[in-house]
Amino acid sequence: DRELEVNEEEQLFLDRCDAGLFTLQQVDLILVRLVNMGNRQATEEIGKLMDVKGVKLEEIKQIVLEYCTNLGQEAQEERGEVISYL
């Protein structure tokens, strides 16, 4: 069996994914998509909820940008779509 070679930076990212980063990224992607669906009331309510919970929109943006940065070449279309929502 040949092990995949992973550099230190990649291993750190994978460890963070195992610790819940992947789930956080998926939730943030869903929020970004919902806000961009064109429903003003939903957008306002999500904004209020984030404010009540103390979640800064910049934090969501940073998580989504990190997700996009780590997408492979085969996901160029998704990357462009997601970044256009920010």
C-alpha positions in Angstrom: 0.0 0.0 0.0 1.3 3.4 -1.0 0.4 6.2 1.3 -0.6 9.6 -0.1 2.0 12.2 0.6 0.6 15.3 2.2 2.6 18.4 3.1 2.3 20.0 6.5 -0.1 22.8 5.3 -2.4 20.2 3.7 -2.4 18.1 6.8 -3.3 21.1 8.9 -6.3 21.8 6.6 -7.4 18.1 6.7 -7.1 18.1 10.5 -9.3 21.2 10.7 -11.8 19.6 8.4 -12.0 16.6 10.7 -12.5 18.9 13.6 -15.6 20.5 12.0 -14.4 22.9 9.4 -16.1 21.0 6.6 -19.5 21.2 8.3 -19.0 24.9 9.0 -18.1 25.5 5.4 -21.2 23.7 4.2 -23.5 25.7 6.6 -21.9 28.9 5.4 -22.3 28.0 1.8 -26.0 27.3 2.4 -26.4 30.7 4.1 -24.6 32.5 1.3 -26.8 30.7 -1.3 -30.0 31.5 0.6 -29.1 35.2 0.9 -28.5 35.3 -2.8 -31.8 33.7 -3.9 -33.5 37.0 -4.3 -35.9 36.7 -1.4 -35.5 40.0 0.5 -37.4 38.8 3.6 -35.2 35.7 3.9 -32.1 37.8 3.4 -33.2 40.2 6.2 -34.1 37.4 8.6 -30.8 35.6 8.1 -29.0 38.9 8.7 -31.0 39.4 11.9 -30.2 35.9 13.1 -26.5 36.3 12.4 -26.6 39.6 14.4 -28.5 38.0 17.3 -26.0 35.2 17.4 -23.0 37.5 17.2 -21.8 36.1 13.9 -20.0 38.7 11.7 -20.7 38.5 8.0 -17.0 38.9 7.4 -16.4 35.6 9.3 -18.8 33.8 6.9 -17.1 35.4 3.9 -13.6 34.3 5.1 -14.8 30.7 5.7 -16.4 30.6 2.2 -13.3 32.1 0.6 -11.1 29.5 2.3 -13.4 26.8 1.0 -13.1 28.2 -2.6 -9.3 28.4 -2.2 -9.1 24.7 -1.5 -11.4 23.5 -4.3 -9.6 21.5 -7.0 -9.2 22.5 -10.6 -12.3 20.4 -11.5 -14.4 22.8 -9.4 -13.6 26.0 -11.2 -17.2 26.6 -12.2 -18.4 26.2 -8.6 -15.6 28.5 -7.3 -16.7 31.2 -9.7 -20.3 30.8 -8.8 -19.7 31.0 -5.0 -17.3 33.9 -5.2 -19.9 35.8 -7.3 -22.3 35.5 -4.3 -19.9 37.3 -2.0 
